[in-house]
Amino acid sequence: MNATEFDWNRTLREQWEFHWNHQIKTRLDGLTDDEYFWSPVPNAWSIRPRGQSTAPMHVGAGRFAIDFAFPEPVPPPFTTIAWRLGHVIVGVLAARNASHFGAAAASYETWEYAGTRAEALEQLQTQLDIWLAGVRSLGESGLREPVGAKEPYPELAMADLVLHIHRELIHHLSEVALLRDLYTHTRSVDIQANP
């Protein structure tokens, strides 16, 4: 393949797909509900049953809602795996899938957040599948089109949005992997201290 035949759409998709298939997906294997909700610090933001939050805002459409504030406090609160997955599923993927690829409307306020890790991982996989199919549907020419008024920088190309979303996915899901490591190592210390 020479430079004139280079497939930028495939390359952008593979940027995320490689990371998902060779790093993140296996790091999510075995995630438990206890890990999903675990907080290593007091007052971390999470996804909680409705009415159990102390955050300035608690939004969502179902039995569970996400802790939130606008504007975000400085420094921002620490967040659990549940919160981070909720952010990725809704704010990073579902809202963009709705805006750019015809998926159902989605927002922090209207989303039905997952009350278990299994539901969260199912929601994540669904939104990832929609995202990748949407990116694929852009072809080469669609990557050059402006993102438009649905995004903060409407003049940027869709390729810029794809790169941004992939950076967000890598960033936040790596944080989830780190929290899993912290959970495992903290729990093993607790077990050794209190056999």
Phi, psi and omega in degrees: 000130177259177186299329181284342179259002185300134183259093182295325180298312178300316182298318179294318178296318182293333176305311180283315185301320179297312181298316179297310186287331186250353180226299191285315186304314180290333178288341177270346178301135176082003177303133180255164175297325178298315177297318183305319182261353187298139177234121179280353180225155177293150173062027175291147174286146182207189167255129186224159171302142181309135178090359182252014184263150171247005179289158179303327177225150178219101190242154179150165186258345186253206180291335180246147180222163184256139175291143189200162170201146175219119001287161179295137179298157175241121354288158179294149179295154171292149182232148180279172174301319179303313180296314182297318177294319177301318178298314180296313184298314187268300188288326182271313188259299190300319179296320178288322177299322178290315184292325190244340187233018172076013177286169179300146179305143182213139174207165177304322184287331186256356185282145172265100185287149183286132177267358177220160178295325180297316177297318181297315181293327176293316177298318179299312181298319178300312182291324175297317180298317179296316180301309183295322176296320178296315178298315179303320183293342179291334185061201180280314185293324180295334178293336181271346182291146176294147179291332176084188189293352180286349183238158182297331180241080190298339183279345181291154180281157176303327177302322177297319178295317180301313179299318179298313181297319179295321175298317179298317179298313180298315182299303187288324180284336171291324175298321177299316179298319178296319177298324177296319177298315180298317178301310182299313184287327177291317181294321180293325176293317179299318181292319179293324180286328182232069184296000000 
